[in-house]
Amino acid sequence: MRLPSSLPRRVLVPLAAAAAALLGTTAAASADVAEACGSVITAPLAPPVSADEPCPSTDPVVCRIRVLPMDQKVEAQRTRMRYHALLEEMHRTAADMRDAGATDEEIARELVDMRNQAKEITRAGMTPEEVRLLEERNIAKYGNPLGPTADQLFAKYGSWQQVTDASMRTSYAVDRELSLAYRPCPVG
């Protein structure tokens, strides 16, 4: 295509720059899709299996998910995605606290509290029996229905930074069973 020679060069240069920027934005958007973060669906949900079929996992939550009817699996996946969103909030909180000069201990304590609150939120979508089983396990193991306290985690890991890291982990096995992957988003 031939542009009219009457079009001044000072108009053509900004147009060329805008076109290049637009192409760069498209390329960046494509890269963003390839590097999705947060809760990422990795595959279709697997159909339920018979409760008589042996479970290949040692995680009772995974074994329970495997036998759920499909509508309940879909709801479990949605609940897990909400939990992942709460983990994202925890990452932002940690970054904000760090920027504000909080100590590793202050950050760890806040995040352990947030994680326990997140458990309460995600358990709201479970049956009373499922919640009871999880709480009984945690009471037996930690003396707390929501799980370990910050001090228990510090005794286990030996550093507040490791407590922070542990508080923002998710179960790979549960995520995989729900056809999800959790990838922390960049903070900042």
Stockholm file with secondary structure:
# STOCKHOLM 1.0

chainA/1-188         MRLPSSLPRRVLVPLAAAAAALLGTTAAASADVAEACGSVITAPLAPPVSADEPCPSTDPVVCRIRVLPMDQKVEAQRTRMRYHALLEEMHRTAADMRDAGATDEEIARELVDMRNQAKEITRAGMTPEEVRLLEERNIAKYGNPLGPTADQLFAKYGSWQQVTDASMRTSYAVDRELSLAYRPCPVG
#=GR chainA/1-188 SS CCCCTTSCHHHHHHHHHHHHHHHHHHHHHHHHHHTCCEEEECSCCCCCCCTTSCCSCSCHHHHHHHHSCHHHHHHHHHHHHHHHHHHHHHHHHHHHHHHTTCCHHHHHHHHHHHHHHHHHHHHTTSCHHHHHHHHHHHHHHHSSTTCCCHHHHHHHHSSHHHHHHHHTCCCHHHHHHTTEEEECCCCC
#=GC SS_cons         CCCCTTSCHHHHHHHHHHHHHHHHHHHHHHHHHHTCCEEEECSCCCCCCCTTSCCSCSCHHHHHHHHSCHHHHHHHHHHHHHHHHHHHHHHHHHHHHHHTTCCHHHHHHHHHHHHHHHHHHHHTTSCHHHHHHHHHHHHHHHSSTTCCCHHHHHHHHSSHHHHHHHHTCCCHHHHHHTTEEEECCCCC
//
